[in-house]
Amino acid sequence: MQQPETVATFFAMSSTSQITRLTVNGDVYEVGVPTHFTLLEALRYAIGLTGSKQGCDKGDCGACTVVMDGQPTLACLTPVWEAEGKAVTTVEGLAGPEGPHPLQDAFDVNGAAQCGFCTPGILCSAVVLLEQNATPTRAEIQDALAGNLCRCTGYAKIYDAIEAAAVQCRADVANREGAE
């Protein structure tokens, strides 16, 4: 059998496809994907959001981590149909109209990203941590990132960046409350 030339051709050739309705980064997508697709494959190949990385495809590296209904989720292990009716946030959805998320700024300032392959998954795991715990300890940060592997760093700059982002997030909340 000849290799498909495009993803669209691949979808057309698949005999078992489904229409899946996904809410990703606040936008609703209806995509036709093969029934065996994972959330990661739908995000990357049907929607075109390539921030979540396809690493090990078995849940070991965390490069594919997204936030689904407020929880870090390994998109490579999640069947696409499990994401229907749930809110999915990818690394592309972390920044807002006012600019990058404080975590993204902190990673930049602290030199926490090296090759960048693991960074989207780490950012998504860290966002959930900071939403659930505004003052995480170093041990809590390490625990929250236990499923995210980085082969380039010794993690110290990543942990420093998350601690700095926690401080910034708390200051942002205090400023908003003071303005009210």
C-alpha positions as CSV (number, residue, x, y, z in Angstrom):
1,M,0.0,0.0,0.0
2,Q,1.3,3.4,-0.9
3,Q,1.9,6.0,1.9
4,P,-0.7,8.8,2.1
5,E,0.6,12.1,0.9
6,T,-1.2,14.2,3.5
7,V,-3.0,13.8,6.8
8,A,-6.3,14.5,5.1
9,T,-5.6,11.7,2.6
10,F,-4.9,9.4,5.6
11,F,-8.2,10.3,7.2
12,A,-10.0,9.7,3.9
13,M,-8.4,6.3,3.5
14,S,-9.3,5.2,7.1
15,S,-12.3,2.9,7.1
16,T,-13.3,3.6,10.7
17,S,-13.5,7.3,11.3
18,Q,-15.6,9.4,13.7
19,I,-16.5,13.0,14.1
20,T,-15.2,14.2,17.4
21,R,-16.1,17.5,19.0
22,L,-13.3,18.9,21.1
23,T,-13.0,22.1,23.2
24,V,-9.4,23.1,23.0
25,N,-8.0,26.3,24.4
26,G,-11.6,27.7,24.6
27,D,-12.3,26.9,20.9
28,V,-14.6,24.2,19.7
29,Y,-13.4,21.9,16.9
30,E,-15.3,19.2,15.1
31,V,-12.7,16.8,13.5
32,G,-13.0,13.6,11.6
33,V,-10.4,11.2,13.0
34,P,-9.8,7.5,12.9
35,T,-11.4,5.8,15.9
36,H,-8.1,4.6,17.2
37,F,-6.6,8.2,17.4
38,T,-5.3,9.5,20.7
39,L,-6.0,13.0,21.9
40,L,-2.4,13.8,21.0
41,E,-2.8,12.7,17.4
42,A,-6.1,14.7,17.1
43,L,-4.4,17.8,18.5
44,R,-1.3,17.5,16.3
45,Y,-2.6,16.1,13.1
46,A,-6.3,17.1,12.9
47,I,-6.3,20.4,14.6
48,G,-2.7,21.5,13.9
49,L,-1.6,22.3,17.5
50,T,1.9,20.9,17.6
51,G,3.0,22.3,21.0
52,S,2.3,19.0,22.8
53,K,5.1,16.8,21.7
54,Q,4.9,13.2,20.6
55,G,7.7,11.5,22.5
56,C,7.5,8.0,23.8
57,D,3.8,7.2,22.9
58,K,3.5,5.1,26.1
59,G,3.1,7.6,28.9
60,D,6.7,7.6,30.2
61,C,8.1,11.0,29.2
62,G,5.3,13.5,29.8
63,A,6.1,15.5,26.6
64,C,2.5,15.2,25.5
65,T,1.0,16.5,28.8
66,V,-2.1,18.8,28.4
67,V,-4.6,20.0,31.0
68,M,-8.0,18.3,30.7
69,D,-10.7,19.5,33.0
70,G,-8.1,20.9,35.4
71,Q,-5.8,17.9,35.6
72,P,-2.5,17.1,33.8
73,T,-3.3,14.4,31.3
74,L,-1.0,12.3,29.1
75,A,-2.5,13.0,25.6
76,C,-0.6,10.0,24.1
77,L,-2.6,7.6,26.3
78,T,-6.0,9.3,26.1
79,P,-8.3,8.0,23.4
80,V,-9.7,11.1,21.6
81,W,-13.3,10.2,22.4
82,E,-12.5,10.6,26.2
83,A,-11.8,14.3,25.6
84,E,-15.3,14.9,24.2
85,G,-17.2,17.3,26.5
86,K,-14.1,18.2,28.4
87,A,-12.0,21.4,28.4
88,V,-8.5,20.8,27.1
89,T,-5.7,23.3,27.4
90,T,-2.5,22.9,25.5
91,V,0.7,24.9,25.9
92,E,-0.7,27.2,23.1
93,G,-3.6,28.1,25.3
94,L,-1.6,29.1,28.4
95,A,-0.9,32.7,27.2
96,G,-3.7,35.2,27.4
97,P,-4.5,38.5,25.6
98,E,-2.3,40.3,28.2
99,G,0.7,38.2,27.2
100,P,2.6,35.0,28.2
101,H,1.6,33.1,31.3
102,P,3.9,33.9,34.3
103,L,5.3,30.4,34.0
104,Q,6.3,31.0,30.4
105,D,8.0,34.3,31.4
106,A,9.7,32.6,34.4
107,F,11.0,29.8,32.1
108,D,12.5,32.4,29.9
109,V,14.1,34.5,32.6
110,N,15.4,31.5,34.5
111,G,16.8,29.7,31.4
112,A,14.6,26.7,32.3
113,A,14.1,25.5,28.7
114,Q,17.0,24.1,26.8
115,C,16.1,22.0,23.8
116,G,12.4,22.8,24.6
117,F,11.0,19.4,23.7
118,C,9.8,18.7,27.3
119,T,8.9,22.3,28.1
120,P,5.2,22.2,26.9
121,G,4.4,19.2,29.0
122,I,6.2,20.6,32.0
123,L,4.4,23.9,31.7
124,C,1.0,22.2,31.6
125,S,1.9,20.1,34.7
126,A,3.2,23.2,36.5
127,V,0.1,25.3,35.6
128,V,-2.1,22.7,37.3
129,L,0.2,22.7,40.3
130,L,0.1,26.5,40.7
131,E,-3.7,26.5,40.3
132,Q,-4.1,24.0,43.1
133,N,-1.3,25.3,45.3
134,A,-0.2,28.9,45.2
135,T,2.8,28.3,47.5
136,P,4.3,24.9,46.5
137,T,7.5,23.7,48.2
138,R,10.4,22.4,46.2
139,A,9.3,18.8,47.1
140,E,5.8,19.5,45.9
141,I,7.1,20.9,42.6
142,Q,9.3,17.8,42.2
143,D,6.3,15.6,42.9
144,A,4.1,17.5,40.4
145,L,6.7,17.0,37.7
146,A,7.5,13.4,38.4
147,G,5.9,12.3,35.2
148,N,7.8,14.8,33.0
149,L,11.3,13.9,31.9
150,C,13.9,16.4,30.8
151,R,17.1,15.0,29.3
152,C,18.9,18.4,29.0
153,T,18.7,19.9,32.4
154,G,19.3,18.9,36.0
155,Y,15.8,20.3,36.7
156,A,17.2,23.0,39.1
157,K,16.4,25.9,36.7
158,I,12.9,24.4,36.0
159,Y,12.2,24.3,39.7
160,D,13.5,27.8,40.2
161,A,11.3,29.0,37.3
162,I,8.2,27.4,38.9
163,E,9.0,29.0,42.3
164,A,9.4,32.4,40.6
165,A,6.2,32.0,38.7
166,A,4.4,31.1,41.9
167,V,5.6,34.4,43.4
168,Q,4.4,36.3,40.3
169,C,1.0,34.6,40.3
170,R,0.5,35.5,43.9
171,A,1.4,39.1,43.2
172,D,-0.9,39.2,40.2
173,V,-3.8,37.9,42.4
174,A,-3.0,40.5,45.1
175,N,-2.9,43.3,42.5
176,R,-6.3,42.2,41.0
177,E,-7.9,42.0,44.5
178,G,-6.4,45.4,45.4
179,A,-7.9,46.9,42.3
180,E,-11.4,45.8,43.1
